[in-house]
C-alpha cells in the first residue's frame, strides 16, 4: 500500500512494509522530510493523518535525502522497548550506497569520533572518546563505480555520509559531503534492512533500493542479489 501527499511541490511518499499493533515499518522515499523544519508538512504529519488515534513515536531517524526502512512505534510501551533496543545496540541496521572512485580500502571497519565542523557539517576524527563504528563491504560494478553494504553499530548524525567521505568516496549525489555541483537525481543511500528481537520473536525486514536511475542499473542487480540476506554475511568480529 502506497500513501502520498503533495506538500510544497514535493511528494511525501512512503510504502507500508509492516503494520501491527505495536509498530509500523515504512519505506520512505528519498527527499521526504521527517520533520517540518522549513516545510509546511512532514512525513510524521502524513502518518498521523493516515493513522488517526494512534500514538506514533519515532524511535530512530533517517536523513531527508536517505530512502528506506523507518521504524515507528505505535504506543508508549513499544516506544520504550525500542528505545532500549537501540540504546543497547540490539537493532541491526544495514544500508546500501553507491559511490564513484577508488576507496582507501574496499572492506573493513571505520571507527572514530564524529565532530561538527565550523561549516556545520560533520567530520571523522582520529579520537575515540565517543566513537562511531561502521563495518562495510564494497562491490565493483562498472566504470569506476562501487556499491557499499554498510553496517553501522552506532547512530551518529550523518555517520555513513561522513564515513564514506573519509574513505575518499562520498556517496553519489551527496552534495554536502561530495561535489556540490554533481549531476544526480538523488543521494544514493538506502536503509535496506533491519533485524531485531521484539516480544519474544526475531523480526527481519528487507527493502531493496528501487528509487533512482543508478539503482535501476542492470549491472547492479547481481550485487543486490548477493546482499539480500545481510545478516547472514560473515561480518568480522568487532573485537
LUMKE-452499 format. One record per residue (C-alpha): x, y, z. Coordinates in Angstrom, 3 decimals. Layout:
<r px="X" py="Y" pz="Z"/>
...
***
This chain:
<r px="0.000" py="0.000" pz="0.000"/>
<r px="1.432" py="3.388" pz="-1.009"/>
<r px="0.364" py="6.628" pz="0.617"/>
<r px="1.215" py="10.069" pz="-0.730"/>
<r px="0.530" py="13.732" pz="-0.088"/>
<r px="1.646" py="16.763" pz="-2.068"/>
<r px="3.302" py="19.424" pz="0.086"/>
<r px="5.462" py="22.322" pz="-1.076"/>
<r px="5.561" py="20.765" pz="-4.558"/>
<r px="7.072" py="17.562" pz="-3.119"/>
<r px="5.577" py="14.131" pz="-2.633"/>
<r px="5.749" py="12.924" pz="0.953"/>
<r px="5.696" py="9.312" pz="-0.148"/>
<r px="6.006" py="6.120" pz="1.816"/>
<r px="5.134" py="2.461" pz="1.414"/>
<r px="3.932" py="0.320" pz="4.292"/>
<r px="6.150" py="-2.718" pz="4.864"/>
<r px="4.706" py="-3.810" pz="8.237"/>
<r px="1.683" py="-2.642" pz="10.214"/>
<r px="0.922" py="-4.395" pz="13.508"/>
<r px="-0.460" py="-3.343" pz="16.865"/>
<r px="2.936" py="-2.222" pz="18.170"/>
<r px="4.776" py="-0.623" pz="15.284"/>
<r px="4.986" py="0.401" pz="11.646"/>
<r px="7.832" py="-0.232" pz="9.254"/>
<r px="7.677" py="2.042" pz="6.218"/>
<r px="9.820" py="2.514" pz="3.136"/>
<r px="10.479" py="6.254" pz="2.995"/>
<r px="11.151" py="7.809" pz="-0.380"/>
<r px="14.340" py="9.803" pz="-0.940"/>
<r px="13.900" py="13.527" pz="-0.302"/>
<r px="10.990" py="13.107" pz="2.105"/>
<r px="11.381" py="15.193" pz="5.272"/>
<r px="10.626" py="13.514" pz="8.605"/>
<r px="10.067" py="16.819" pz="10.403"/>
<r px="8.588" py="20.078" pz="9.225"/>
<r px="11.670" py="22.278" pz="9.655"/>
<r px="11.064" py="24.804" pz="6.847"/>
<r px="8.374" py="22.712" pz="5.141"/>
<r px="4.625" py="23.084" pz="5.554"/>
<r px="4.195" py="19.386" pz="6.325"/>
<r px="6.275" py="16.345" pz="7.183"/>
<r px="6.083" py="12.598" pz="6.853"/>
<r px="5.084" py="12.452" pz="10.524"/>
<r px="2.145" py="14.764" pz="9.763"/>
<r px="1.096" py="12.439" pz="6.947"/>
<r px="1.364" py="9.364" pz="9.162"/>
<r px="-0.703" py="10.979" pz="11.913"/>
<r px="-3.372" py="11.775" pz="9.328"/>
<r px="-3.269" py="8.250" pz="7.879"/>
<r px="-3.341" py="6.569" pz="11.304"/>
<r px="-5.764" py="8.707" pz="13.335"/>
<r px="-5.925" py="7.897" pz="17.010"/>
<r px="-2.572" py="6.113" pz="17.031"/>
<r px="0.194" py="7.302" pz="19.350"/>
<r px="3.090" py="7.355" pz="16.880"/>
<r px="6.685" py="7.619" pz="18.132"/>
<r px="9.846" py="7.936" pz="16.031"/>
<r px="12.410" py="5.555" pz="17.519"/>
<r px="15.215" py="6.304" pz="15.058"/>
<r px="15.748" py="8.675" pz="12.160"/>
<r px="16.812" py="8.901" pz="8.526"/>
<r px="18.220" py="11.960" pz="6.795"/>
<r px="15.723" py="13.555" pz="4.417"/>
<r px="17.859" py="12.518" pz="1.429"/>
<r px="18.076" py="8.875" pz="2.568"/>
<r px="15.447" py="6.385" pz="1.449"/>
<r px="14.429" py="3.108" pz="3.015"/>
<r px="13.225" py="1.438" pz="6.175"/>
<r px="11.935" py="3.565" pz="9.028"/>
<r px="10.590" py="2.071" pz="12.264"/>
<r px="7.792" py="3.880" pz="14.133"/>
<r px="6.291" py="2.686" pz="17.427"/>
<r px="2.503" py="2.836" pz="17.781"/>
<r px="2.261" py="3.084" pz="21.573"/>
<r px="4.392" py="4.284" pz="24.504"/>
<r px="5.261" py="0.759" pz="25.694"/>
<r px="6.588" py="-0.234" pz="22.278"/>
<r px="8.457" py="3.077" pz="22.028"/>
<r px="10.155" py="2.403" pz="25.371"/>
<r px="11.123" py="-1.120" pz="24.304"/>
<r px="12.580" py="0.095" pz="21.017"/>
<r px="14.391" py="2.858" pz="22.883"/>
<r px="16.073" py="0.182" pz="24.984"/>
<r px="16.891" py="-1.957" pz="21.936"/>
<r px="18.514" py="0.932" pz="20.095"/>
<r px="20.349" py="2.131" pz="23.219"/>
<r px="21.845" py="-1.322" pz="23.766"/>
<r px="22.600" py="-1.739" pz="20.038"/>
<r px="20.295" py="-4.723" pz="19.654"/>
<r px="18.797" py="-3.469" pz="16.386"/>
<r px="20.890" py="-4.453" pz="13.381"/>
<r px="20.764" py="-1.900" pz="10.574"/>
<r px="22.120" py="-2.374" pz="7.068"/>
<r px="22.438" py="0.323" pz="4.422"/>
<r px="23.242" py="0.231" pz="0.715"/>
<r px="25.106" py="3.043" pz="-1.038"/>
<r px="26.726" py="3.891" pz="-4.359"/>
<r px="29.863" py="5.946" pz="-4.910"/>
<r px="32.304" py="6.746" pz="-7.683"/>
<r px="36.064" py="6.466" pz="-7.398"/>
<r px="38.540" py="4.222" pz="-5.616"/>
<r px="38.124" py="3.906" pz="-1.840"/>
<r px="41.037" py="3.955" pz="0.589"/>
<r px="40.068" py="0.372" pz="1.452"/>
<r px="37.463" py="-1.914" pz="-0.099"/>
<r px="36.160" py="-3.509" pz="3.096"/>
<r px="36.685" py="-3.306" pz="6.812"/>
<r px="35.720" py="-1.066" pz="9.694"/>
<r px="35.824" py="2.683" pz="10.292"/>
<r px="35.985" py="3.893" pz="13.906"/>
<r px="36.276" py="7.437" pz="15.192"/>
<r px="34.525" py="10.357" pz="16.817"/>
<r px="32.213" py="12.362" pz="14.581"/>
<r px="32.553" py="16.055" pz="15.289"/>
<r px="30.810" py="19.126" pz="13.971"/>
<r px="32.966" py="21.366" pz="11.802"/>
<r px="32.863" py="25.130" pz="11.512"/>
<r px="30.841" py="24.812" pz="8.296"/>
<r px="28.024" py="22.991" pz="10.121"/>
<r px="28.831" py="19.657" pz="8.520"/>
<r px="30.476" py="16.766" pz="10.370"/>
<r px="33.865" py="15.121" pz="10.071"/>
<r px="35.550" py="11.946" pz="11.257"/>
<r px="38.148" py="12.456" pz="13.960"/>
<r px="41.020" py="10.178" pz="14.935"/>
<r px="39.935" py="10.485" pz="18.558"/>
<r px="37.758" py="7.807" pz="20.136"/>
<r px="36.150" py="9.381" pz="23.193"/>
<r px="32.629" py="8.504" pz="21.967"/>
<r px="33.339" py="6.863" pz="18.628"/>
<r px="31.138" py="5.855" pz="15.759"/>
<r px="31.667" py="2.335" pz="14.419"/>
<r px="30.812" py="1.220" pz="10.896"/>
<r px="31.607" py="-2.016" pz="9.083"/>
<r px="31.367" py="-2.283" pz="5.301"/>
<r px="31.921" py="-4.374" pz="2.207"/>
<r px="32.189" py="-2.924" pz="-1.291"/>
<r px="31.500" py="-4.424" pz="-4.697"/>
<r px="32.752" py="-3.308" pz="-8.125"/>
<r px="30.025" py="-2.501" pz="-10.622"/>
<r px="31.409" py="-0.755" pz="-13.687"/>
<r px="33.040" py="2.470" pz="-14.915"/>
<r px="34.750" py="3.147" pz="-11.600"/>
<r px="31.568" py="2.872" pz="-9.552"/>
<r px="31.222" py="0.651" pz="-6.495"/>
<r px="28.330" py="-0.428" pz="-4.287"/>
<r px="28.695" py="-0.472" pz="-0.497"/>
<r px="26.911" py="-2.586" pz="2.082"/>
<r px="27.223" py="-0.664" pz="5.348"/>
<r px="26.540" py="-1.875" pz="8.879"/>
<r px="26.599" py="0.959" pz="11.428"/>
<r px="26.893" py="-0.104" pz="15.057"/>
<r px="26.246" py="3.421" pz="16.301"/>
<r px="23.783" py="6.090" pz="15.249"/>
<r px="25.684" py="9.353" pz="14.979"/>
<r px="24.466" py="12.306" pz="12.913"/>
<r px="25.421" py="11.871" pz="9.237"/>
<r px="27.530" py="8.875" pz="10.271"/>
<r px="27.508" py="6.938" pz="6.998"/>
<r px="27.892" py="10.033" pz="4.863"/>
<r px="30.922" py="11.091" pz="6.902"/>
<r px="32.380" py="7.563" pz="6.829"/>
<r px="32.091" py="7.372" pz="3.056"/>
<r px="33.777" py="10.744" pz="2.681"/>
<r px="36.568" py="9.544" pz="4.994"/>
<r px="37.122" py="6.611" pz="2.630"/>
<r px="37.640" py="9.091" pz="-0.199"/>
<r px="34.374" py="8.207" pz="-1.928"/>
<r px="31.444" py="10.466" pz="-0.943"/>
<r px="28.053" py="8.909" pz="-1.587"/>
<r px="26.806" py="9.531" pz="-5.110"/>
<r px="24.537" py="12.569" pz="-5.069"/>
<r px="25.616" py="13.773" pz="-1.613"/>
<r px="26.044" py="17.493" pz="-2.238"/>
<r px="27.024" py="18.238" pz="1.369"/>
<r px="29.954" py="15.812" pz="1.634"/>
<r px="30.700" py="15.448" pz="-2.062"/>
<r px="30.854" py="17.869" pz="-5.014"/>
<r px="28.043" py="20.405" pz="-4.658"/>
<r px="27.658" py="20.655" pz="-8.431"/>
<r px="27.349" py="16.935" pz="-9.219"/>
<r px="24.520" py="15.943" pz="-11.516"/>
<r px="22.481" py="13.248" pz="-9.742"/>
<r px="18.768" py="12.654" pz="-9.307"/>
<r px="19.148" py="11.768" pz="-5.588"/>
<r px="21.603" py="10.868" pz="-2.859"/>
<r px="22.259" py="7.140" pz="-3.226"/>
<r px="21.997" py="5.967" pz="0.375"/>
<r px="19.236" py="3.496" pz="1.258"/>
<r px="18.291" py="1.919" pz="4.596"/>
<r px="17.936" py="-1.612" pz="3.263"/>
<r px="17.411" py="-3.980" pz="6.203"/>
<r px="16.522" py="-4.216" pz="9.884"/>
<r px="16.760" py="-7.143" pz="12.289"/>
<r px="15.811" py="-7.235" pz="15.960"/>
<r px="14.088" py="-9.342" pz="18.606"/>
<r px="10.765" py="-7.993" pz="19.856"/>
<r px="8.270" py="-9.561" pz="22.236"/>
<r px="9.964" py="-12.946" pz="22.061"/>
<r px="10.453" py="-13.292" pz="18.311"/>
<r px="13.005" py="-12.263" pz="15.723"/>
<r px="11.839" py="-9.676" pz="13.218"/>
<r px="13.548" py="-9.195" pz="9.842"/>
<r px="12.717" py="-6.568" pz="7.230"/>
<r px="14.319" py="-6.096" pz="3.827"/>
<r px="13.662" py="-3.383" pz="1.255"/>
<r px="15.765" py="-3.495" pz="-1.890"/>
<r px="16.517" py="0.017" pz="-3.240"/>
<r px="14.376" py="0.877" pz="-6.232"/>
<r px="14.046" py="4.655" pz="-6.416"/>
<r px="16.639" py="6.345" pz="-8.638"/>
<r px="18.262" py="5.950" pz="-12.033"/>
<r px="21.513" py="4.480" pz="-10.684"/>
<r px="19.672" py="1.889" pz="-8.556"/>
<r px="17.941" py="0.697" pz="-11.741"/>
<r px="21.260" py="-0.078" pz="-13.452"/>
<r px="21.173" py="-3.692" pz="-14.645"/>
<r px="24.841" py="-4.176" pz="-13.689"/>
<r px="23.871" py="-3.567" pz="-10.058"/>
<r px="21.316" py="-6.362" pz="-9.830"/>
<r px="23.772" py="-9.268" pz="-9.140"/>
<r px="25.246" py="-7.246" pz="-6.268"/>
<r px="21.807" py="-6.573" pz="-4.813"/>
<r px="21.012" py="-10.263" pz="-5.095"/>
<r px="24.122" py="-11.109" pz="-3.061"/>
<r px="23.131" py="-8.600" pz="-0.374"/>
<r px="19.547" py="-9.770" pz="0.168"/>
<r px="20.437" py="-11.532" pz="3.428"/>
<r px="22.898" py="-9.086" pz="5.004"/>
<r px="22.506" py="-10.690" pz="8.448"/>
<r px="23.858" py="-13.982" pz="7.042"/>
<r px="27.083" py="-12.408" pz="5.808"/>
<r px="30.129" py="-13.258" pz="7.924"/>
<r px="30.833" py="-9.854" pz="9.357"/>
<r px="34.175" py="-9.735" pz="11.222"/>
<r px="34.075" py="-9.512" pz="14.988"/>
<r px="34.223" py="-6.012" pz="16.450"/>
<r px="36.870" py="-7.148" pz="18.929"/>
***
